[in-house]
Amino acid sequence: MQHAPVTQIEIDQRVYDLYDEYCHGRIDRREYLKRASALAALGIPALAMATSLLPQYARAQTISFTDTRIKANYVSYPSPGGNAETMRGYLVQPAGPGPFPAVLVIHENRGLNPYIEDVARRAAVAGYLALAPDGLAPLGGYPGNDDDGRAMQAKLDQAKLRTDMLNGARWLKAHKLSTGKLGVTGFCWGGGTSNYLAAVMGGDLQASAPYYGAAAETAKVPDIKAAMLIHFAGTDPNINGMWPAYETAMKAAGTRFEAHFYEGTQHGFHNNSTPRYNEAAAKLSWERTLEHFKKHLS
C-alpha cells in the first residue's frame, strides 16, 4: 500500500531539530536516522518523517535548463588565493544581447546542487546575468548527492572557499554581459557568505539578499555599502540569535537594511526539494528579493 507523503505540518519539531544538526554536519546520516528511530519509542513516526526530509531534487526544477528565455552553460574563472587556481560555475543569461545586471547565487554547505542551479535560472528569467559557483570544484565538483557534498565542503579551507566566492563575484561583475551592477543572494552557508561579501566588497556590491545565513562580523559592518534584504526563518535559533547584535551594528553604521521573519517556517524554507519548503514564504521572499534587486541594480 502506498502512503501519502509526509507534510511539513505533520513533522515533529524534534525531527526538524535533528535534520538541522544533520544538514549542518554536526551528525552524519547514520546517526540522524538512528536518533529518528529512537523517537519512535515516544510514539512519533519519526523515521518516516526523517526520511521524507531528505532532498528530492526532481521537485526543485521550476525552470528547465532548455527554457528558451535563458542560455545556460558551465564556465571557469580564475580564483587567486582560493582553493584552486580555477573555479567552475553555472552561468545563466537571459535571452537577448544584454548587458544585464548581475546576481551571484551562492549554494548551501554541500556544493552546487540542482536546487541552486534552478535558483540561478529563476534569476536569469527575471532579467539577471546569474552565476552560481561550485565551491567543490577543487575536489571535482558537486558529487551528485548532498551527503558526499557536505563532507567534501567541510574538508575545504573555509577562508579560501569564501575567497572563491569573492572571486566569482568580481568575475561576474566584470563580465562582458554585465552592466557592472552586482547583487548577491545565498542560502544557509551561502546566506552567511552573502553577508560576508557585503562586508568585504564595500561599494563594489550594490545589493545583498541573504537567506538564513550567519551574520557578518560586527567589526566589518561599517564597511557594508550594499542595500541589505535579510530573510529569516521563524524557527531557526542558531541564526536568529545573531540578529540582535547584527541589527544594532547596522543601525549604528547607517547601513540600508530591512529584515523579514517568516513565521511558521524552518531553516531552509526556500528549498523546494524537501518538506521544510514553505511555498507561501518562499514565493513572498523571492518576490521581495527580485524587487530589491530591481530597485538597487537598475
C-alpha positions in Angstrom: 0.0 0.0 0.0 1.4 3.4 -1.0 1.3 6.0 1.8 0.7 9.7 1.2 3.8 11.9 1.5 4.5 13.3 4.9 3.7 17.0 5.0 5.5 19.8 6.8 2.8 20.3 9.4 3.0 16.7 10.4 6.7 16.7 11.1 7.5 16.9 14.8 9.9 19.8 15.7 12.3 17.3 17.3 12.8 15.7 13.9 13.4 19.2 12.3 16.0 19.8 15.0 17.7 16.5 14.2 17.6 17.4 10.5 19.2 20.8 11.2 22.1 19.0 13.0 22.5 16.7 10.1 22.3 19.5 7.5 25.0 21.5 9.2 27.3 18.5 9.6 27.1 18.0 13.3 25.9 14.4 12.9 26.1 12.0 9.9 23.3 10.4 8.0 23.5 7.1 10.0 23.3 9.0 13.3 20.5 11.1 12.0 18.4 8.1 11.1 19.4 6.3 14.3 18.2 9.1 16.5 15.0 9.5 14.5 14.3 5.8 15.1 14.8 6.3 18.8 12.0 8.9 18.8 9.6 6.1 17.6 9.6 4.8 21.2 7.9 8.1 22.1 5.1 7.4 19.7 6.4 9.6 16.9 6.7 8.1 13.4 10.0 9.8 13.2 11.9 7.6 10.8 9.3 8.1 8.1 9.4 11.8 8.8 13.2 11.9 8.9 13.4 10.1 5.5 10.9 12.5 4.0 13.1 15.4 4.8 16.0 14.2 2.6 16.2 16.2 -0.6 14.2 15.1 -3.7 15.7 17.2 -6.5 13.2 16.3 -9.1 10.9 18.7 -7.2 13.4 21.5 -7.4 13.2 22.3 -11.1 10.9 25.2 -11.8 12.8 26.5 -14.8 14.0 23.9 -17.4 17.6 24.2 -18.5 16.3 24.2 -22.0 13.9 27.1 -21.4 14.1 29.4 -24.4 14.1 32.5 -22.2 17.6 31.8 -21.0 21.0 30.4 -22.1 23.0 28.4 -19.6 26.4 26.8 -19.6 29.3 25.9 -17.2 32.2 28.4 -17.1 35.6 28.6 -15.4 37.0 31.7 -13.7 40.4 32.4 -12.1 40.4 32.3 -8.3 43.7 33.7 -6.9 44.0 32.9 -3.2 41.2 30.3 -3.3 41.2 26.6 -3.0 42.2 26.2 -6.7 43.7 28.4 -9.4 40.5 28.0 -11.4 36.9 27.6 -10.2 33.8 26.3 -12.0 30.4 27.8 -12.0 27.0 27.7 -13.7 26.3 30.9 -15.7 22.8 31.7 -16.9 22.0 34.7 -19.0 18.6 36.0 -20.2 18.0 35.6 -24.0 19.0 38.7 -25.8 22.1 40.8 -26.3 22.4 42.4 -22.9 24.1 43.8 -21.0 22.3 42.7 -17.8 22.6 43.5 -14.1 24.3 40.6 -12.4 23.4 38.3 -9.5 25.7 35.9 -7.7 23.8 32.8 -6.3 25.7 31.0 -3.5 24.9 27.4 -2.5 24.4 25.9 0.9 27.1 23.8 2.6 27.1 21.0 0.1 28.1 22.4 -3.3 26.2 23.3 -6.4 23.2 21.0 -6.3 20.2 21.1 -8.7 18.2 23.4 -6.5 20.8 26.1 -6.6 21.1 25.8 -10.3 17.4 26.2 -10.6 17.6 29.4 -8.5 20.2 30.8 -10.9 17.8 30.0 -13.8 15.0 31.8 -11.9 17.2 34.9 -11.6 18.0 34.8 -15.3 14.3 34.5 -16.2 13.8 37.7 -14.2 16.4 39.5 -16.3 19.7 39.0 -14.4 23.0 37.5 -15.5 23.4 34.9 -12.9 26.4 32.9 -11.7 26.2 30.0 -9.3 29.8 29.0 -8.3 30.5 25.4 -7.3 32.7 25.6 -4.2 33.5 21.9 -4.6 35.2 22.4 -8.0 38.7 21.9 -6.5 37.6 18.4 -5.4 35.9 17.5 -8.6 32.6 19.4 -8.2 29.3 18.6 -6.7 29.2 14.8 -6.4 25.6 14.2 -7.2 24.3 13.8 -3.6 24.2 16.1 -0.6 25.8 13.6 1.9 29.1 13.5 0.0 28.8 17.1 -1.0 28.5 18.2 2.7 31.5 16.1 3.7 33.6 17.4 0.8 32.8 21.1 1.6 33.8 20.5 5.2 37.2 19.4 4.1 38.0 22.6 2.2 39.9 25.5 3.6 36.9 27.7 4.6 38.6 31.1 4.3 39.8 30.1 0.8 36.3 28.9 -0.1 34.9 32.4 0.7 37.7 33.8 -1.4 36.5 31.5 -4.3 33.0 33.1 -3.9 34.5 36.6 -3.8 36.5 35.9 -7.0 33.3 34.7 -8.6 31.6 37.9 -7.7 34.4 40.0 -9.1 34.5 37.9 -12.3 30.7 38.2 -12.8 30.7 42.0 -12.2 33.4 42.4 -14.9 31.7 40.1 -17.4 31.2 41.5 -20.8 27.4 40.9 -20.5 27.2 42.6 -17.1 26.2 46.2 -16.6 28.6 46.3 -13.6 25.7 46.4 -11.1 26.0 43.4 -8.8 23.8 41.7 -6.3 24.2 38.5 -4.3 21.8 36.0 -2.7 22.6 32.8 -0.9 21.1 30.2 1.3 22.3 28.8 4.6 26.1 28.8 4.2 25.5 30.9 1.1 23.4 33.3 3.2 26.3 33.8 5.6 28.6 34.3 2.6 26.3 36.9 1.2 26.6 38.8 4.4 30.4 38.3 4.3 30.6 39.6 0.7 28.6 42.7 1.6 31.2 43.5 4.3 34.3 42.8 2.2 33.2 44.2 -1.2 32.1 47.6 0.1 30.9 49.8 -2.8 31.6 47.1 -5.4 28.4 45.3 -4.3 25.1 47.1 -4.7 22.6 44.7 -3.1 22.6 41.6 -0.9 19.7 39.3 -0.1 20.9 36.5 2.3 18.6 33.7 3.4 19.0 32.4 6.9 22.8 32.9 7.0 25.3 33.8 9.7 25.7 37.5 10.3 28.7 39.4 9.1 31.5 40.1 11.6 30.3 43.1 13.7 33.6 45.0 13.3 33.2 44.8 9.5 29.6 46.1 9.4 30.6 49.7 8.8 32.2 48.6 5.6 28.9 47.4 4.2 27.7 49.7 1.4 25.2 47.4 -0.3 21.5 47.6 0.4 20.7 44.6 2.6 17.5 42.5 2.5 17.8 39.8 5.1 15.4 36.7 5.3 15.0 34.7 8.4 13.0 31.5 9.2 10.6 31.7 12.1 12.2 28.8 13.9 16.0 28.9 13.5 17.6 29.7 16.9 21.2 29.5 15.8 20.9 32.0 13.0 18.2 34.2 14.6 20.2 34.5 17.8 22.8 36.5 15.8 20.3 39.1 14.7 20.1 41.5 17.7 23.8 42.3 17.6 23.8 42.4 13.8 20.8 44.8 13.7 22.4 47.0 16.3 25.7 47.2 14.4 23.9 48.0 11.1 21.8 50.8 12.7 24.9 52.3 14.3 26.7 52.2 10.9 23.8 53.7 9.0 23.5 50.6 6.8 20.5 50.4 4.5 18.7 47.3 5.5 15.4 45.5 6.0 14.8 42.2 7.6 11.9 39.8 7.4 11.0 36.9 9.7 8.7 34.3 8.1 6.7 32.8 10.9 5.8 29.2 10.9 8.9 28.3 8.8 12.0 26.3 9.4 15.6 27.0 8.3 15.7 26.1 4.6 12.2 27.1 3.8 13.1 28.4 0.3 14.5 25.0 -0.8 11.6 23.3 -2.6 13.3 19.9 -2.6 12.4 19.0 1.0 9.3 19.3 3.2 10.9 22.2 5.0 9.9 24.1 2.0 7.1 26.6 2.7 5.5 27.7 -0.6 4.0 30.9 0.7 7.2 32.1 2.4 9.4 31.0 -0.4 7.3 32.9 -3.0 7.0 36.0 -0.9 10.7 36.1 0.0 11.7 35.6 -3.7 9.3 38.4 -4.8 10.9 40.7 -2.3 14.4 39.6 -3.4 13.6 40.4 -7.1 12.1 43.7 -6.1 15.2 44.5 -4.0 17.5 43.8 -7.0 15.2 45.7 -9.4 15.5 48.8 -7.1 19.2 48.7 -6.5 20.6 47.1 -9.7 18.7 49.0 -12.3 
